[in-house]
């Protein structure tokens, strides 16, 4: 992953973490906003792909 792509992924992780904190949602509950939830799913898919490569 390029440094620029890694920075985008890290920013996305921070946004999702902030939304969960703000809404006081535990990890097992989906985010209510469609865009937030889609971003979280994309990050999970990216994590799964990276884990499969390792």
BALOBA-1460 file (C-alpha; in Angstrom, 3 decimals):
// residues 54
<rec num="1" residu="x" x="0.000" y="0.000" z="0.000"/>
<rec num="2" residu="x" x="1.357" y="3.410" z="-0.903"/>
<rec num="3" residu="x" x="1.869" y="5.991" z="1.840"/>
<rec num="4" residu="x" x="-0.967" y="8.091" z="0.409"/>
<rec num="5" residu="x" x="-3.369" y="5.144" z="0.419"/>
<rec num="6" residu="x" x="-2.313" y="4.234" z="3.957"/>
<rec num="7" residu="x" x="-3.053" y="7.803" z="5.061"/>
<rec num="8" residu="x" x="-6.537" y="7.628" z="3.527"/>
<rec num="9" residu="x" x="-7.245" y="4.305" z="5.242"/>
<rec num="10" residu="x" x="-6.041" y="5.654" z="8.588"/>
<rec num="11" residu="x" x="-8.240" y="8.737" z="8.204"/>
<rec num="12" residu="x" x="-11.224" y="6.502" z="7.426"/>
<rec num="13" residu="x" x="-10.513" y="4.405" z="10.526"/>
<rec num="14" residu="x" x="-10.387" y="7.536" z="12.657"/>
<rec num="15" residu="x" x="-13.697" y="8.762" z="11.221"/>
<rec num="16" residu="x" x="-15.437" y="5.452" z="11.944"/>
<rec num="17" residu="x" x="-13.945" y="5.298" z="15.448"/>
<rec num="18" residu="x" x="-15.095" y="8.879" z="16.117"/>
<rec num="19" residu="x" x="-18.654" y="8.156" z="14.920"/>
<rec num="20" residu="x" x="-18.865" y="5.053" z="17.131"/>
<rec num="21" residu="x" x="-17.617" y="7.068" z="20.107"/>
<rec num="22" residu="x" x="-19.990" y="9.973" z="19.419"/>
<rec num="23" residu="x" x="-22.998" y="7.661" z="19.033"/>
<rec num="24" residu="x" x="-21.850" y="5.466" z="21.948"/>
<rec num="25" residu="x" x="-22.201" y="2.353" z="19.801"/>
<rec num="26" residu="x" x="-20.526" y="-0.917" z="20.736"/>
<rec num="27" residu="x" x="-18.546" y="-2.718" z="18.033"/>
<rec num="28" residu="x" x="-21.266" y="-5.333" z="17.519"/>
<rec num="29" residu="x" x="-23.893" y="-2.757" z="16.440"/>
<rec num="30" residu="x" x="-23.911" y="-1.314" z="12.918"/>
<rec num="31" residu="x" x="-23.569" y="2.405" z="12.387"/>
<rec num="32" residu="x" x="-26.995" y="3.905" z="11.596"/>
<rec num="33" residu="x" x="-25.863" y="6.207" z="8.776"/>
<rec num="34" residu="x" x="-25.545" y="4.433" z="5.409"/>
<rec num="35" residu="x" x="-22.334" y="6.211" z="4.462"/>
<rec num="36" residu="x" x="-20.666" y="5.559" z="7.819"/>
<rec num="37" residu="x" x="-21.722" y="1.919" z="7.689"/>
<rec num="38" residu="x" x="-20.456" y="1.532" z="4.114"/>
<rec num="39" residu="x" x="-17.096" y="2.993" z="5.102"/>
<rec num="40" residu="x" x="-16.858" y="0.610" z="8.040"/>
<rec num="41" residu="x" x="-17.706" y="-2.371" z="5.805"/>
<rec num="42" residu="x" x="-15.073" y="-1.286" z="3.285"/>
<rec num="43" residu="x" x="-12.465" y="-1.104" z="6.041"/>
<rec num="44" residu="x" x="-13.453" y="-4.567" z="7.275"/>
<rec num="45" residu="x" x="-13.124" y="-5.952" z="3.736"/>
<rec num="46" residu="x" x="-9.712" y="-4.328" z="3.392"/>
<rec num="47" residu="x" x="-8.624" y="-5.818" z="6.722"/>
<rec num="48" residu="x" x="-9.815" y="-9.273" z="5.627"/>
<rec num="49" residu="x" x="-7.911" y="-8.994" z="2.352"/>
<rec num="50" residu="x" x="-4.749" y="-7.905" z="4.142"/>
<rec num="51" residu="x" x="-5.098" y="-10.754" z="6.663"/>
<rec num="52" residu="x" x="-5.504" y="-13.295" z="3.863"/>
<rec num="53" residu="x" x="-2.255" y="-12.099" z="2.284"/>
<rec num="54" residu="x" x="-0.296" y="-12.580" z="5.519"/>
